Each structure stands twice: as C-alpha cells, then as structure tokens.
C-alpha cells in the first residue's frame, strides 16, 4: 500500500515474474488473490496494477499451451479487475503485450511511460486475443483501428497508443515515477463514478459492411493463407452487433477453433524454433569482440552485408580490387539508403551515420586490423582459395575468416590458409540486407571460439542465425534444391499449374515465377557453356536458347509488361509443348495435392538425410532455414513440422509411391513409431551431430 500526497491509501499490485512477468498460473493466482484483499481492505481507496523488471507484462506463458493450464483463467481475473468497486489504474512501463494488454484494458484507466509499447500480437502465433481483447479494444478505440491493431500484430509505441486512445496519459520517468503518478491518479478517481470506464458496459460503433469486406480482403492478401486474421475480424464484428457477453462467446469459439488447428501449432512451434536455433549444443566458448569488419566484393551481396554491419554500428571496410566495381557498389548502397529516406523508413541522419561507417578500399592491406572478414565474391573455388591465402597473410592473428559461399566446401577453402580453425562459412541469402537468415557453416577444424563469434555476429546484425554442417548446399539450398519442380515440368505439367499449386500451399512465389525473377540465363548459360544443354528435349535449355530469360527480357515462362506484371504466354507454352513432343512427353492434368506432394515431400526426405548425416543438430533448424531462407510459409512450420502434420507413415508411403528412395532415418522413425519430439529420435539426431563434429 502507498500513501498519496493527500494521505489517501492506494494498493499497488505488482506482477513479478522475471524477465517480463508472463501470465503464468502463479501470476494469475497472485493477481486474483491480491485484488480480493485490496477490495476487502476498507482503508484502500484505489488500486494500481503494475509490473516489475521494467515491464508491465509480455502476455501469456505460452509454454502452458503444451503443458496445460492451471490456476484461474485470465478472462476471470480481468473480469475481477473490471468489476472492481474501487478505481483500478494500470501503471505501464516497458512491454505490454498480448494478455498483458488485455489486463490493462480490464483496468479502468491506463497511465504509461513514454518508453512503453503495447500490442496484441497473437495473430503471429496463429491465435487471437482470448481474454476479451477482441471485445474491449473495439469498445475503446473503434472497430476499424482495432482490426488493424490486431491483424497487423505490430506493437505500438506509447505516443501512438495514446493517439489511438489506448493510454489515458503518457508521462516521463522510470517505473517508480509511473507508479507514483498512477497512485495519485487512482486516489483522484476514488469516490467518483467511473462505471463508464468499464469497457464491458460499452458497445463498439458499427461500421458499414463494405468496410469489413475490404478489411477481410486486405488481410487475406497481407497475411495470405492465414486464418487467424479472419477470425479476429469476426470477433471484432461481434463487438459491434451484440452485448459484451455475446461477443465473448464468439471470441471463445473462434479462439478454440484456432487453438486446435494446425496453423497455430505450427506458428507456436516456429516461435520456439527461431529462438532455439541460436543455441549451439555444447558451445561454451566466448565470442571475440567485433568492432571492425571487412567485406570482400562490392557486388549486390557484398554491399548488402556491408549495410547490415554498418547498421549494427560496426566499422566496415568494403574491398574490391576493381575501382569501377567498388564505385558502382558504393553507388548502389547510396541509392538503397536514398530510397529508405524517401520512404521514411530511415532518417537522413541515420543514413549519413551508416555511410560514414563504410570505407571503400582496393588494397588487401586495408583489412589488416579487422576482427572479421567476410568474402562475398562469386562462386569459384579457385578464386576463393586465392583470396583466403591472401587473407592468411594480411589479417591479424585471431581474425575470423568467413566465406559467403552458398554451397562450396568450407574445408577446401580453409585449406588455403595456415589457420583453418579461424575459417567458417557465413551464408547470407539475397538480398542480404533484407533476407533474415544467416547459415554459419562449421568446417572440420573450425574452432569453438570461431563458431561463438560467428553466432554473435549474426545476432549483432539481427539475423536469424543457425549453425549448420559443411556439405553441398548446407541446409536451405540443399533441401530446397531437391524440390520436384523440374521433374514436374519435364513430366508434362505446365509451369502455371505448378506455380498455382505452390502458391496455394502458401509459398509467396511459385518455382517458375521465381526462376523468371532470378533469370533463366544464369542457369542456362552455365549449362550451355559446359556442353550439357539439350534445348531439343529439356524445357529450361529450350527457354535459354530462345532468349527467354525471364523478367529481365520481358519473357520467360511467362510474359511481362513494363510493370513486371506476369501473364501466361502462348509462345512460351507452345515452346514447352514442342519440347515435350520431341522428348516423347504428353501434357498432363494433375491435382494440386499431387503437385504439392511432388514439390515438397522430397524436401522433407532431404531434411531427414541432413539429420542422419549430422548436418543439422535438430529438425527445427531445418524448418528455420526454409522459413527464413526460402519464405516457406511460416504457418506450415517448415518441412519437418509439415511432416509431423501430414504424419510420418503417410510421408514415407507417398515417397515410395513417387519412386523416391526414403531416408533411413525416416524409415526408422516409422518402424519404431518415433515422433520428431520423442526422446529416442532426439537421442539419435544428437548422436549423428556429435559423431560428425568434434565436441565444442
């Protein structure tokens, strides 16, 4: 209890569960019991709810979703706060997310620090706010803003929240100052009529049906394939056309439907998988400090990596021995940043700071004091070995030597140096300043310190960072490289049919639209120069021979207008049919389900091979690499989680029916009835990983 300046007594209820006061059973029970005590205490005139550890509350303890819920349900706890006969003020500092936001909405007033953020991000877990959030928020700020607030799933800073009407007051100061302000505020409201502040007594204003229809269409596009946004909109609609209790029934029904579905399971799985992949089993070594980084190659990849490093506050030396290439690369970086300023995603002050941190160079001696050097030239082993031999001479002892190769042998690259323990792969995905995945590739002699530093490097530049083993293609490129798109095309399935099935599954872009984007000439030229192209019978070779290079030439598998919008191209389809005819292949009509199976079941199979060979330390790492490296739909959870949803026996049966040789580990799982979370399977995978690599 705290006394105000005028002597009034206010009870302060503090949620205290480090680090962010998640609403575990203990926190919910404590909040309910302390509220009852405050209401029974006749000396208490008002109540303040706050959080410890510089946070209000980050929401539910989602580990309880798997272990089972205990203690009082959160909606009942919030109903108790809202029904209080004494004014309840939320004193908010730091994060206020999910269930924490719903607790705040159950309070009669909300006072926040200017560093606070508030959000209802449940949509990112395939869920909706299930403790009254879909009913209270529209009654506070309106229907349309509530749809955007919940369906975007992006937390709002304090000033934005205040402008929306979520916070009553935003003040300067730390947690203690916010609580003091809230205590005075609660005492001031004591004895006043605050019944209108109970959001369950209000009705959200209805909006025209066409507005709801437009919002449904907007989020069907923005969150393509996800069902949670549509359920959220259904609940918010209910807030405007029925009493609070009726709306809560709709919310409960929609929440249960989502909670029991595959999408929420996959998204919750990905939530933990993303965090788990940063943890390397057995790694105790500490990283070296990273203040100065060198990048070799001023192309699109090298420039993107340089931008990532500069934005993380590191001093960057961007080296290219060709002055024209270097000038061109720096020009591209400046254009990227100018575009960011025009779009208001960065300020000119920020951009000026980043550019000052990037120093161009043409001499290798400029790298002599770097803590880490990342080579980002094109995929040529001889060139890379030449570069690493030079780095061995010019870089200081202990400098991390990293290659941005996408599939070449890290051990062979390391053999060009006298310090193979300092060599590691750092595989970025293009464009490096946009794509979030970084695969760190360990070689046979890569030291624990080098691994720790590379993992810390990824974290510093805000990448989802995963340690993988050294093999052709590593994880993401290897498993996605066996996707059955080429086999389908050569087997009589038109590109648009394959792309439609892929995008219906949830991929942002089908494989042939992606080839058109990347450029058919990149692969076609290599095949033609090596003498293995057969334009008479191989469709992709025929495309290259016909100078159908994709978007860059205005025609590939599709035709493109000046805005790069694609449509089916009769000429392309005639060329494909002619090539099929020469190869003795007839056009086929196949169901989408079969196309999806042929595209992505081989990916699952290759994932199991990565595990049995010790290339991945756990199945969730494979999923993280596919989701963040290839935009595999997050709501599917990646290929290994999808395998769990389909069922491993079904996966095995379909692979054998397709003529694919199944992984021995997959067959062992089916034979022994192992799930990917079973102890026996986990032990098997751990043994493969530790058996391939020296202990850290």
N, C-alpha and C positions, 0 to 999 in steps of 0.2 A: 504494500500500500504506500502511496505517496500523498503528501500534503501539497495543496496548491498555495499560491501566494495569499489567497484569502482564507486559508485554513480548511478548505474542503478536502475530503478524503476520496482518492481515486485508486481503484485496484488496477495493478498492471500485471497482465497475464503474458508471460514470455515463453514462446515456443523455443525450446533449447535442445537441438539435436544436430550436432556438428555433422557435416560442414554447413549445410544450407537448410536445416530444420524441415526435412522431408516429413510428410504427414504419416508417419508410421503409426501402428496401433498405440504405442506409448504416448506419442504426441497428441493423438486424438483423444485418448482417455484423459490425459492430463488437462487438456483444454476444457473438456466437458466438466470434469470434477472441479477445477478451479473456478469456472463460471458459476457453478451452483453455489460454491462457497461465497463468491462475491455478491451474488444476488441475495443470499441469506443474511449477509452481514449488514446490519442496519446503519452502520457508520459509513459504508461505501455509497457514494452518490453517483459515481460514474465508473466506467470500465475502459481500460486501454488494452488492446491486443497488439503485441509486437513480437519480434524475433531476435534471437541472439546471433553472434558471429557475423555481424554486418549484413545480414539478410533477413527479410521478413519470412518468406517460405517459398521454396522452389517447387512445391507441389507434392504429388503422391510419391510414396516409396514404391516404385514400380516393380521392385523385386517381390513385393507381396502379391503381384498378379499371378506369379508362378507358384508361390508357397501357400497362398490362401490368405484371405483377410481375417483379421481378428479385431476385437475391440469395437467401439461404437462406429457405425457408418458415418462417413463425413457429412452427407446431407443432413443427418440428425444433429450433428454438432453445430453445423452452420445455422440450422433452424433454431437451435437454442440461442445462439448469438443474436439472430434477427428478432427473436421473440422477447428478448430481454426488456424488462420494465425500466432498466437504467440505461442511459445512453452509452453505446459502445463505439469507440473510436479506434480505427486501425492506424497504428503508428508504423509507417512503412519506410524501410531503408534497405537499399540493395534490391535483390531479385524478389519478385512477387509473381510466380508463375503457376499455371495450372490450378491445382487445388488451393494453392496459396492465394491466388487471385480470387477464387470463389469464397475463401474465408473472408477476404477483405470486402467483397461485395455483400456478404452477410452482415457486416458491421454497418452501423447507421451513418458513420462518417469516415472519411479516409484522408489522413494527413501524411504527406510523403516528403522525403528528402529529394533534392534536385538531382541526385545521382541514382535514384531508383529507376527500375524498369519493371513493366508489368505486361503480362501476356497470358493468353490461353492457347498454348501451342500443341494441345492434344492431337490435333489433326496430323502432326508429324509422326505420331505413333499409331495412326490409323484409328483414332478414337475421337470422342467429343467430350467437352467438359461435362462430367457426370454427376456433379454435386450442385446443380442449379445454375451453373454458369450460362447455359443457353437460354435460361428463363429470366435471370436477374439482369444480365447486361443489356438486353434489348429494352427492358423496362427503365434502364438508366440512361443509355445514350442513343437509343433508337434502333430500328430494325436493320437498315442498310449498313450503317457503320459497324454494327455487331457482326454481320455476315463477313465483312472484310477482315475485321479484327480476328475472328476465329478461323476463317478459311485460309487466310494467309499464314497464320501461325507464327508471326514475327512479333516479338515483344516490342512495346513502345516505350520510349524514354519518358521521364516524368513530365516534361513540358507538353509533349504530345498527348499523354494520358489526361493531363489537366484540361487541355483544349477539347478533348472528346467528352469530358465530363465525368471521367472515372475518379479522379482525385479532386477533393474539395479544396485542398490547399497544398502548395509546394513551397518548402522553406529550405534555407541553407542550414548546414550543420551536420554533425555526425549523429550516430544512433541515439546517444544520450540527449542531444538537443531536440531531436524529433520526438522522443518520448515525452520530454518536458513540455513541448508545445501541445502534444496530444492530450496530456494530463490537464493542462489549463483549458483546452478546448472541451474536454468531456465535462469538467466542472461547470463550465459556462452553460452547457446544454442541460445540466441537471435541473429537473423541475419543469422544463419546457415540454411542449407537445412535439414529439418527434415521430409520431405514428406514420407521417407521410414519407419518412426516410426508410421505412421497411419496404424493400423493393417488391416483396411478395404481395403488397397491397395495391401495386400499380398494374396498369395494362400497357403493353407496348403499342405504339401507334401503328396501325396497319398501313402497308404501302401497296400501291397498285400491283395487280397480278403480273403485269408485264415487267415490272422491276424485278420481282422474284425470278421470273423466267429468264431474264437477262443475266442475273447473278448465277443461276444454275448453269447457263451456257458458258459464262466467264470461267467458272471454276472447273467445268468439265474439260475446258481447254488448258487452263493454268495448272491443274492437277489431274492431268489425263489418266484415266483408268482408275483413279482412287474413288472409293465410295464414301469415305468419311465426310468430305465437304458437302455432299448432297444430303446426308443425314443431319448435319449441322443446320443446313438451311431449313430442312423440315421442322426441326425443333424450334428454330427462331420464328418460323411462320406460326407455330403453335402459341408462341408468347404473345402474338398479336390478335389471336382469334378465340382465346379461351382463358379462363381463370388460371392462376398460378398452379394450383394443384393438378389441373388437367394438363397443363404444359409439362409439369414434372413427370407425369405418366408417359407422355410422348418421349421425353428425354430418356427416361429409364428404359423404354422399349428399344429406342434406337441405339442406346449405349450397349445394351445386351447383345443386340444383333451384331454390332461392330466387334465387341469384345470376343465373341465366339468365332469370328471369321478368320480366314487365312491371312487377310491383309494386315490386321492389327498384330497378329502373331509374328508376321514377317518383319513389320516395321519395328516392333519392340526388340526382336532378335537383332536387327541391324543397329539399333541404338546401343546395345551392349557390344556387338561385334566391332563397331567402329572404335570404341574405347579399348577393347581388348587387344586389337591388333598392334597397338603401340607398345604393348608389354612383351618383351622378348623373354621366353622361358630361360631361367638360369643366368640372366645377364645381371651382373653386379658392378661391372666396371663403370667408371665415371667418364663423361664426355670431356674433351678438351674445350677451352673457351673458343668461340667462333666470333671473331671481330672483323676479319678481313677474308674475303672470298674471291677467288679468281674464276673466271668463266672463259673457256677457250672456244671460239666460234661465235661470230656475231650474226648468225642467221636467226630465223624466227624462234628456234628452240633456245639458243643461247641468249638471245635478247629477252625472252620470256623469263628464263631463270634469273637473269640479272635483275629484272624488275622485282621478282619475288624477294630476292636477297636485299635489295635496296629498301623495299617497303618494310622489311624486318629490321632495318636500322644498321645493316652491315655495310662496311666499305667494300665496294665491288670494283675489281679490275676486269674489264671486258677486253679480251685479247683476240685479235685476228691479224695474221701476218699480212693480209691483203688490205691496204689502206682503203681501197674503194669499197670492199665488203664491210669494213669497220664503219666507214662513214654512212653507208646505206643502213647498217644495223642500228646505229645511233639515231638516224633519222626516223626509222620505224618506231623506235621506243618513244621518241618525242611525239610522233603522231598518235600513238596509243594514249599517251598522257594528255595530249590536247583534246582528244575525244572524250576522255574521262572528265576533264574540266568542263567541256561543253555540255556534258550530260549531268553535271553536278554531282557525280559520284566521288570526285576528289576536288579539293580546292587548289588554286594556283600555288598557294604557299606550300602545300604538301608536295605537289609535283616538283616544284623548284628544289625542295629538300632532297627528294629521291634522285633527281638528275645530278645534283652535286655529289651524291654518293657513288655514282657510276663514272669511273675514269677509264677512257679508252686507251688501248696500248697495242703496239705492234711487235714489241720485243718480249721474249720469254723472261728476261731478267726482271720485268715488272711484277712477276709473280713470286719473287724471292721471299717476301715476308708474309705471304698468305697463310692462313690457318687451314684452308681447304681450297682445293682447285677442282672444278667440275669441267671435264672435257665434253663438248657438245658439238662435235663435227659429224659429218655423215658416216654411214655405216660401212666402214672399210677397215678391216683388221690391220692391214699393213700401216695405214696412216695412224691409227690409234696407237699401235705399238711404238711407232716413231715418236709420237707426241709424249707418251709416257716415259720413254727413255730420256727425252729432253727434260721432262719434269723431274726425273730422278736426279738430274744434275743441278737444276736451278732452285728447287724448292727446299725450304729449311727442314731439318730433321723433325719428324712427327707430323708434318703436314699431311692431311688426308687427301689422297689422290683418287678422285671419283670419275667414273665414266658414265655418261648418259646413254650408253648403248641400250637398244631395245631388245636385243636377243643374242649378241655376241658373247663369247666365252670370257668371263671375267678373269679366270685363271691364266688364260693365254695373254690377256692384256697385262696382267700383273707380272708375267714372266719377263717383260721388257724392263723391269726395274730391279733394283737390289733391295727393295723394301716392300715385298708383296703383302706384308702384314698391314700396310697402310692403304692398300688398294681395295676399293669397294665399288659396286655399281650403284648409281643413283638414277633410276629410270623414271624420268618425267614423262607425262603424257601431253600431247599437243592440243591446244596451245598451253604452254607451261604456266603462263600467268593466269590461266582460267581453270584448267583441269585440276582437281584436288588431290589426285593420287600420286604418291611417290613410292615406288618399289625400291627398297635398298637391297642390293643383291650381294650376299656373302660369298666369297671365294673360299677355297680350301685353307688358305693361310691368313685370311682376314682376321685381325685381332679383335678381342673383346672391346678394347678402347675405341678402335675404328668404328665398330658397329654401334657402340653407345653414342659416339659423336655424330654419326650419320642419322641415327634416330632423333637425336636432339636437334640436328639441322632441319629435319623435316618438320618437327614441332615448331621450331622457331619461324619458319616461313609459312606456317599454318597449313601444312599439307596433312592429309590422312596418310600416315606413313606405316608401311608394312615391311618387315624383314622376310625375304624370300631366298630360296636356294638358287644356285647357279645351274642353269640348263638353257637350252634353246628356247627363247621367248619368255623365260622366267614363269610368272603365273598368268597374268592377264592376257598377254599376247599368245601364250601357249594354248590356254584352254579355249579362248575365243577363236583361235586360228583353226580349230577343227570343226567349227560350225559348218553345217551342211549346205550352205547357200550355193557353192559351186556345183556340188553334186546334184542339187535340185535343178539348177539351170541347165546343166548338161543332160539331165534326165527328162526334159520336156516340160518344165514348169516355167511360165513366163515371169520375168522379173517383178512385174507389178503384183502378181499373186503372192510371191514370196514376201515382198515388202508389206503388203496389206496384212498378211498373217503375222509378221514380225511386229508391226506397229499395233495390231490388235492385242498381241501378247503384252505390250507395254513399252517396247523399245521406242526411243524418240525418233529414230530413223531406221528404215529397213536397210538390209545389207547392200542392195544395189543403188539405192539413193545415196548411201554412204560412199560407195565406190565412185559414183559420179561426182560427189563433193571432193573427195581426195584426189581424184584424177586417174583415169584408166591408163594414161600414158606412163605413169610411174611404174606400174607393174608390166605393162605391155612392152615398153622399151627394153626392160631388163630381159624379158623372155625372148624378144626378137634378137637382141644383141648376142645372147648366149646360144642362139640357134635351136631353141626348143619350141618356139612358137609354131602353132599349126592353125592358121586362120581358116583353113578349109573345114575343120571339124571342131575347133574349140571356140566357143562363143566370145570369150573375152579377147582372144587373139584376133578374131574377126572384127571386133569393135575397134581395136587399136589400128588394124590395117586400114579400116575405113575412116581413120582420123576422127573417130567418135570418142573424144577424151573426157566427156562429162561436162560439168558446168563451165569450165574454162573455154571450151569450144562451142558452147551452146547446144551441144547434143552428145548424148552418151546412150545409156539405156533408156533415157527419157529425153525430151526436148525442153529447152529453157528459154523464157523470154528475157527481156532486158532487166527485169526484177528478179531473175533467177527462180521464177516460179516454174515448177515442172508439170508436164502433162505427158500422157502416153504418146509415143511417136510411132506412126505406122511404118516409117522407113526402118527404124530400129527393129521392130517386131518382124518385118519382112526379112531382114538380115539374119535374125535369130532363127527363123523358120528354115531359111535356106541352109544355114549351117547345120541345123538338126538333120535336115534331109540328107546332106552329104555324109553325116555321121550315122545314118540309119536310125534316127530317133524321131518318134512321133510326139506331137504336143499332147499333154495330159491335163486333165482336170482333177485336182486333189483337194480334199477338205482341209480347212485351215488347221485343224487339230493335228493332222498328219504332217503338214508343213512345219508347224511349231516343233513337233517331236523330232523331225529330221534336222531342224536347225539347231536345237538346243539340248537334246538328250546326249549327243556326243560331247558337249561341253561338260556335262555332269560326269560322264565317263572319264574325261581327261582330268577333271578335278580329283577324282579318286586315284588316278595314276600319280598325280602330284603328291598326294598324301602318302601313298605306299612307297614312293621313291624318296621321301623326306625333303621335298622341295617346299612344301608348306607345313607349318607347325600345327595347324588346326584348320578344320573346314571353314570356319567363319572368316579366316584370312582370304581364302579364295573368293568368298562372296564379296568381301570388302573391295578386293581388287577389281572384280567385274562391275560392281555398282559404281565405283568412283573412277574407274579407268575406261569403262565402255558404256556407261549410262544404262546398265542393266536395271530394269525397273525396281526401285527400292522397295515397293510394296510387294514384290515377289520374294525379296530377301536374298537374291543371288541364286546361282545354280544349285548350290548344295542345300540351301534351305528349300528351294523348289523341289529338289529330290525328296526331301522329307515330306512335303505336302502331297506330292504325287504318290509316294510310297516306294521304298527301295525295291521290293519284289516286282512292282509294275515297271519301274525303270529298267531293271535287268531283263524282264521279259520282252519289252519293246526294243531294247538294244539288240538282243539276239535275233528278233524278228527282222530287224533292219540289216542284219548281216555284220553288225559291229562286234568286234572282239571285246567283251566286257573286262574291266579292271578286275584283277584277282581280289583286291580289297573289297570291291562291290559284291562280288560273288560270296566272299567270306561273310560279309555283313548279312546278306540274305540267308545264307546257310545257318548262321548262328543266331538269327533274329536280333542282330545288333541295330540299335538306332545310332544316329550320329552324336547323341549325347550320352550313350551308355559308357560305363566305366571300361568295359573290355575294348571298345572301339578307341576310346581316348588313349588307353594304355598302348594299343597297337600303333597309333599315329605318333605318339610321343617317342616310342622306341625307334620308329623309322627316322624321325628328325634327329634324335640324339645319336643314332647309329651312323648317320651320314656325315654329321659335323662334329668337330671336336667340341668338348664341353667348354662353356664360357666361364 
